[in-house]
């Protein structure tokens, strides 16, 4: 992108979907039709642009989000292709945090699937405007209307259908899918297969489809009239509605999350992609269309409420002070490659910026345009609204804010889900131990949902992730990419703990350290708490007359949070607890160390007094199975302590929705295939934590 590209012509959007809906194939077609690629890549052949990692090519799935920049018509697009597998949901989370819009891909045969709901909720969380592309219309069992109805019902969305399919299913069917009808222009579009869909022609709507097209067009206009008085007046007067007005109203409604424009096609067979990208540029927001980004000013208090930090906003304007959010870090031996979304101002290669999250200065030696597995060095400054890569940041990690040194602001970071599966790894030699520690540090910088902890008693390293596939890929990287000699144990569940009842205690420090006697008392109330998404809540509510400096209050607060993360009686992190600091008693000998000791003492006393329950992760499971296998699969799920929530028919398959403890789902992929002769598929994602059965709890005692 040229440095002079107007901000209103920038589009930052992502491709998100359930696994196997066709995201990467859609991305490949977009890059081919834009002229970015001169050859069409294939997922099956491992030749796609965005799945450039060796593991991705072997498995035929997307594991890491990939960004690529290209021109489309008069717009410059920063496109991000994201994974569909639930184990890599963090890649979707961090991308949606910085994107202005999204195209959600649905399979016309499978409809709205479990991970479709997950990515939709993530987009809701960040108020991301989106469009839908119903893919695989050439597959047997493709159901356009059924998928549109599911988008409305299961996702509580307002689908606005702008193209409808001509036919459905493969070529051998009586009425195969062969094109689309544009409901705004009321024309049929037919793609040329010899040019791999690069060319398409415009035709009149066939007579046998005119009534259906008129019905869909009428429905579209009725929906648009809800968003525009001008359209309503023209329709009541039976006057023609200008196409420019239709486009304007759709754009406004999409940006304000009032509707989801819906398109259809088959990316694999080159039908329907261009109108969808045209619409993404026409209807999804530019950086100017989204609200100014909001953050806090470090070390400054709100003048109207001294208890709260001072807030600040930055508009997408080159004249504003520079600020941006680092949303991904790819470590390498030559320096980390950091992906950054620039929200305001400009960033010049060779400049010096402030990492306001960590209060550290960083040099920005080089700035790159991101081209999936490649990068292009930029010499000119990049400006608000852009997404670029920086090489050479030393202390910056995912979620950190970079800004001008004299205009600090800290933007909202990115929250990632907690790990649910762990396994232990043991190096063969002491030399391998050092190498392993270095590699794990690199992997932690790259993947915020990966954790590695060394047990000080056993010396064993425990690595944790989002699922079996996540850990399997980490294991492969350790053995193949980093060539480590390590022994890996089977995966195990990452449990949590919570307290049973409320209690109030006093923690004390009254000891001699060296020649100095130090004293502090920290009084806390600890109670069960489920009224927040946060696992652990620590609130200071000290009496007004308490003569305790803010630094000591902060020290007590941090110690209590660290203690909760460090584990309770069984060594697992605590969740669903609220701790209130009710008083801190100090004298002239009190320092931070004394307060830390007293807070830790209070925490341990409170956990002991309140009693602890072991909590196990419960997964949301969705199985798609042929009718003849349903009975066996339900019986098997019930033996795994599952709760069957509902079953319903979708096409020729039955969908089983259940909740099951993760501990009973290891190896389930092979078992469900055996029960269905290989015809059933399933997905699972973390749902909640519930008390573990008595026998599980006793196994840790």
Number of C-alpha atoms within 10 A of each C-alpha: 16 10 13 10 15 13 20 15 19 24 28 26 28 27 28 30 32 27 22 18 26 24 28 27 24 23 22 26 26 22 24 18 20 17 13 16 15 10 15 16 21 18 22 13 10 19 16 22 24 26 29 18 15 11 17 18 19 13 12 19 21 25 23 20 22 22 26 23 22 17 17 19 11 10 20 22 24 24 26 23 28 30 26 28 21 23 21 22 23 22 24 26 21 23 26 28 22 24 24 26 28 26 24 24 28 28 28 29 24 20 26 26 20 22 21 23 16 19 21 21 13 18 23 14 12 14 17 24 25 28 23 25 28 29 29 30 31 25 19 17 17 24 22 24 14 17 19 22 16 17 23 16 12 13 16 10 17 18 22 24 23 24 29 23 25 21 20 24 21 18 14 8 13 10 12 18 22 22 25 25 27 21 20 15 11 17 18 22 23 19 21 14 13 9 10 18 21 18 14 18 11 13 12 11 18 13 9 8 13 14 12 12 24 13 11 18 21 13 14 17 18 14 17 19 18 12 16 17 11 12 22 17 13 14 15 8 9 9 10 9 15 10 10 8 13 16 15 14 18 25 21 18 21 22 23 15 16 17 23 25 25 24 28 29 32 24 25 19 17 23 29 29 23 20 18 22 21 13 18 23 23 17 25 28 28 23 26 17 15 17 11 16 16 14 19 19 18 16 8 12 15 13 10 8 9 10 9 12 16 18 16 15 15 21 21 26 19 17 12 16 21 25 33 30 26 26 23 24 26 18 18 12 6 8 13 22 19 24 24 24 25 26 28 26 23 23 25 17 18 13 13 17 22 21 28 23 20 14 14 14 19 19 17 18 14 17 26 21 22 21 20 18 13 12 14 12 13 18 13 13 16 25 27 28 31 27 27 26 25 23 21 18 19 13 12 22 22 21 22 23 29 30 30 21 19 9 14 25 29 25 26 16 17 19 13 13 13 16 21 23 22 24 21 19 19 17 19 12 11 9 9 15 17 11 16 22 15 11 15 18 13 17 21 16 19 20 19 23 23 20 19 19 13 14 11 8 6 7 10 14 20 18 21 26 27 24 22 21 14 19 21 14 14 19 19 13 16 18 15 11 12 12 12 18 17 17 12 15 12 11 20 16 19 21 24 25 26 29 25 15 15 18 19 18 19 20 22 22 22 15 13 10 10 6 6 9 13 20 22 25 24 27 20 26 20 24 20 18 18 12 10 11 8 12 18 21 19 20 13 16 13 16 12 8 6 11 12 17 10 8 11 19 20 14 17 24 21 14 19 25 17 13 17 26 17 12 16 24 18 16 14 18 20 27 23 20 25 21 25 20 24 17 20 27 15 20 12 8 12 19 16 16 17 25 29 26 22 24 30 22 20 25 27 17 16 24 23 13 17 18 15 17 21 24 22 23 22 23 22 20 25 22 22 24 25 17 13 12 18 21 10 12 21 19 11 16 21 14 11 16 14 22 17 16 11 10 16 11 13 16 15 11 19 19 22 21 21 20 23 22 24 25 20 15 18 17 9 13 14 10 15 22 16 13 18 18 11 13 14 21 15 17 19 23 21 22 14 13 19 17 17 19 12 10 8 14 15 10 7 10 7
